[in-house]
Amino acid sequence: MLALAGASAAEAATQGSLGSTSTGTVQVSVSVPNRVQLSGLTDVAFTNQDPSVAALNAQNVCVWSNTATRGYNIDATGSGAAGAFTLASGALTVPYSVQWAASSGAVSGTALTSGTALAGLTSTATNAGCGAGLASTASLIVGIAAANLQSMQAATSYTGTLTLLVAPE
């Protein structure tokens, strides 16, 4: 009885009448909040990198957004001090760069700054995870300058974590 007390006359449902058949109608509606999804990421490994040549890894990724414009922004943070893009081996550190392009197949893009979102981006994906034939919509580019490679100690493994945060716009 309490559930009926909350119903209002403004609802569009119509009630059926008594008879051999009875037909009623109800309105059905749905809304969804803004959502995004980042997928298709792979780990970056520079193995036996020639220190006289800058290291570059460009990978195609998928960003999906369900906003009216399919808009999103991206913020990157490294695992170094204050979120810096650095790789470390004990006390030894080396910086790396991060770029983002809002198109697949790019080998250069807009440089990202740790903790500062790059806004105004749009996706061409119509399904989360880039389903329905679309493999990727953006490019993540990670690089290490030759001068930084030359500062690294040989036979030492440097590691770090890059965190990417995508938000709808």
N, C-alpha and C positions, 0 to 999 in steps of 0.2 A: 504494500500500500504506500510506503514511503517513496518508492520509485515513481509512482504515478503522480505523487504530489509535486515532484520537480518538473513535470512536463508543462510546457506552456502552450497557449493557443497560437503562438506565432510559428510553431512548427508546421511544415508543409505536408505532413502525412495526412492522408484521407482514410477514413474508416469505411469498411464495407457495410452493406445493409443486410438485414436478415432475409434469406431467400434460399432457393435451391442452389445457387452459387453466390459468392460474395467476393468482391474485388476491393482491395485497398492499395494504396500507393505510399511509398516513402521516398524521401529525397536521400541521395547518397552523395557525400562529398569527401574529399580528402585534401590534405595539404601536407607538404614535407618541408622540413627546415633546410637551410643551406648546408650542403655537404661537398667535400672534395675527397679525392683519393689519389695518392702517389703510388705507382707500382712500376715494376720492371727494373728496379735498381740491382746492380751487381757490384760486388766488392772490387776495389781498385788495387792492383798489385803491380808495382814496377820491379821487375826482377832483373838483376845484372844490367842495370841501366848504365849506358855510357855517360860518364859525367861531363863530357864535352858537348853533349846534345841535350837540350831541354826535354824533360819527360812530359808527355801529354796523353791523357786518357779521356776520350769523348765517348759517352754512352747515351743511347736513345732510351728515354723513359716515357712513362705515360702519366699525365695528369688529367683527371676528370673533375669537372665542376658542374653542379646542377643549377647554378644561378642563371638568371635570364640572359646574361651576357657570356656565360661559361667562364667568368672571370675568376682569377685567383692571384695570390701573392705567395712568394716563397722567401723563407728566412733560413739561413744556414749558420750553424754554430760548430766550431771545431772543439776538439778535446784539450786544446792547449790552455794556458793561463788566460783567464777572462774570455774564454771562448775562441781563442785564436786558432787559425788554421795552421797547426803545427803537427809534425810527426816527432816522436821521441824515442830515444833509447837510453833509459836511465836519465842522466842529467843532460845528455846531448839532445838538441832539438834542431829541426830544420823546418822552415815555413813552406807552405804550398798555397797555390791559388785555386779559387773556385769560380767558375763562370756558369751562367745559365742562359739558354736560348729557348724561346717559346716555339721552336720548330724542331722537327726531327732531322738528324743528319748533320747538324752543325758541328764545326770544330773550333768555333770561337763564339763568344756571347758576351753578355753583360757581366762584369766582375761583381761578385757578391762580397759584401762586407759583413763580418760576423755580427749577428744580433740586429741587423738592419734589413727589413723586408724589402724585396724588389716587388713593386706593385704594378698594377695595370696590365697583367698578363691574361691571355685568353687561351682556351683549349679548343681543339677541334673534336675531342672525344665526345661521343653521345652515350657511351655506356661505361660504367665503372670498370676499371681494369683494362680499358681499351678493347673491349670485346667487339664482336661483329666485324672482324676484319681489320680494324685499325690497330697497328702494332705499337705505335708510339706517337707522342705529340710534342715532345720537348727533348732538349739535350742538356746533360750535365757534363761539364768539362773540368777535369782536375789536372793541374800542372805543377811541375817543379822546375824552376829556372836552373840553367846549367851552373851558374855560380853557386846556388844552394846545394846542388848535387856534389860539386867539387869540395864543399865544406864538410861533407859527410865522411865519417870514418868507414874505411873498407871492411867488408865481412861483418857488418853490424846491421841488424834489422831494426828499422825505425817503423813505428806504428802509431796510429791515431784513429779517432772516430770522427766522422763528419755526420752531423745530424741535420736533416732537412725538414722544415716545418712548412707545410702548405696550408693556406687558409682561403676560404671562399671570399670573393669580392662581388 
